[in-house]
Amino acid sequence: MNIQYYGDYCFKITTKPNGRATEDVVIVTDVPDKGLGLRAPQGEAGILLLSHQSPDAVGLEVIKGSPVKIFSPGEYSARGISILGFPSVSKESMSPKAAKNTIFLFETEEMRLCFLGGLAGEPAADVIERLTGVDVLFIPVGGGDTLPIDVIDELVRKIEPKTVIPMHYKIAGMTTALPDEKSFCKVMGNCPRETIAKWNVKKKDLEGKNMEIVLLAKN
């Protein structure tokens, strides 16, 4: 599996859910809004996970290949990948008329990945129980319209993922006023010194890991 970061909530995950000799499936999460100073992944995608974006949002048309759009809680199967969506809140959903945030839990290549999206409130206890021990946890760390740092720290320790990938923080070229990842790193205490352009990971690579942080550079 290959994971690349495009800033804010956007990742491109390239995986072979049906085995080594099969075709790749590309998963893209929450395409950056226009005006953020970020670019979306190029090429085709098979699945588009939208945690707090409308499936009709402006900008999604840049994702080619007629991807399956998943944007609400439920149980799904797409391109050979099982996906669960759990209801949660975003800052915008504090208004009854606004869309809520969906947490996605999906499995591929014998690994369980959890994408928390634009999470602004701690998930329900039964949801946290379902997420406990995931292999990869994507979590927003910029505060502001998402969880504050102290709550993020507590949540990570409750879920106890093998690895953690921070998202939604200030990176070069981004126009949104967000803090960088340093506060999160200080609280967690185990961030690597260097970022990597892409992360190639297999199930066996995660053996013995506990809440290890992976910092991805913007593509």
N, C-alpha and C positions, 0 to 999 in steps of 0.2 A: 504494500500500500504506500502511496505517495501523497503527502499533504503539503499544500502550498497556501500561503497567506496573502491576501490582497488588501488588507486593511479593514478597519471597522469590524463588521461581523462576517466578512466574506472569506470563505475558504474554498479551495478546489481539492477534492479528495478523489484520487484515481485508484480504483481497486479492481480486483478480479474475484468477485464473490463466488463464482462457479469453478474456481480452480485455475492453476497456472497456465494451462493450454487454452484458456478461453479469452474472449475479448474483454477489454477494459470497460468498466462502468465509471462515468464521471459524475460525482455529486458536487453541486455548488450550493453554498449557503448564503442567504441574504445579500443580494447584489448591492454594492454601494450606491447610495442616492447620487443623482447628478448634482454637481456643485461641491462635493466633498473633496475634490482634488485627487480622487482615486480612480483606478481603472478596473473594470471587471475582467474576469478570466476570458481568454480568447478560445475559440473553438467550440465544439459541441459538448453538451451535457446530457446525461440520461435522467438525472433527478435534480430537482431544485427544491431545497428545503427553505421555507420562508417562515421564520419564527414569529415575526411581527410585521411583515410586509404583506400588502394586498397582492393576490395573484395577478391583479391587473395594474400593478404599480408601474409608473413611467420608469424606463431604464431596463426592465427585465427582457426587453426585446433583443438586447445585445447577446443573450445566451442562445446559442444556436442549437439545432438538433431536436426540436420539439420535446423538451424534457417533461417528465411527469412532475407536476407541481403539487407539493404537499404543504399545506398551510394551516392546518387545524388539528386539534386532538383527535386521536383515533388509532386504529390498527391498520397498517398498510403492508403491501408487498409489491415492490417495484424493481424491475431489472434484476431479480434474483436476490434482493435485499429486503429483510424484514425490518420494518420501521414502526416504532410506537411514538405517538405524540401525546404529551401530557399538558393539561391546562395550567397556566401560571399567569402572572401579571407583569405588565410593562408599565412604565410611568404613564404612558398615554392612556392605558386602560383604567386609570383612576377615574376617568370620565366614563360613565355608563355607555356612551355612544361609540367609544373608541375600541379598536381591536385589541384583543389580549395577546399575550405572548405564549408560544407553544414550545415546550421542551421536547427535543427529539432524542430518542434512544434507538440506535440501529446497530445491527451486527453484520459484519462481513470479514472474511478471512479469519474466522474464529476469534475475532476481536469485537468487544462491545464499546461503542463510542457514544458519548452524550454531548449534545450541542444545546447549551442553555439559552442561547439567543439573547434578546434584550431583557433579561430578567431583572425586575425591580423589587421583588418581594421573595422571601424564602419559600421554596416549594413546600407543599404539604408533606407531613411526615410519611405517609404511605408512598408518595412519589420518591422521596429521598431513599426510602428502603429499596425501591426498585432500581435506583441508580447506584447503590452501594457497590463498590469494588469494580467499577467500569475500568476498561483499559486506558481510554483516552477521554479526558474531560475538557471541553472548550468552554471557557468561562470569561464573562466580561469583567474587566478590572479597572475601568476608567472612572467609576463612580458617576456622579451627576445624575443621569437618567437611568442608571442601573444600581445594583446593590453597592452599598458603601464597603470600604476595604475590610473593616472588622467583621462584617457579616459574611463577606466572601471567604475570609480566612476560616471562619467557623464552618461554613458550608463545605469547603474543600475537605476539612478534617472529618466531617460527618460522612461524606461520600467515600472518602479514602480511595481515590482513583490511583491507578498505577502511574499515570502521567497526566500532566496538566498543561494545556496550551492556552495562554492568555490571549484575549482579543478586546476590541473596543477600547483602545487607548491611543494616545498621541503618537503618530509616526510621521516621518518626513513627508512633506507634500500635502498632508491632511489639513483641511481648512477649519474643521470643527475644533472648538476650544475644549480639549480634553487633557487631563494630566497624563504623563507617560507611565510606563510600567514600574517605575522605581519604587513607588509606595507599596505596591503589591509584592515586589521582590523583597523589600525590607521586612514586611510582615511575615512572609513565608520563609525567608532566610536561606533559600537554596536555589536561587536563579543562576543559570549559567552566565559566564562573562560574555560569551559570543552568541550572536544569532546565526541561524542557518537559513539558506535560501529555500530548501525543501527538506522534508523529513521522510526518509524511506524507512518503514518500520514493518516488522513481522512479529507474529505472536511470540516467537521464542526470544525476541529482543527485550520483551517486557518482563521476563521472569525475574522475580526478586525485587522489582521496582516498587516504590511506594511514594506517591505524590511528587515524583520527579518532574521538574518544570522544563518544558521545551519552548524556547523563544524563536519564533520564525520571523525572518526579515520580510519586508513587503516585496511582492513580485511586481 
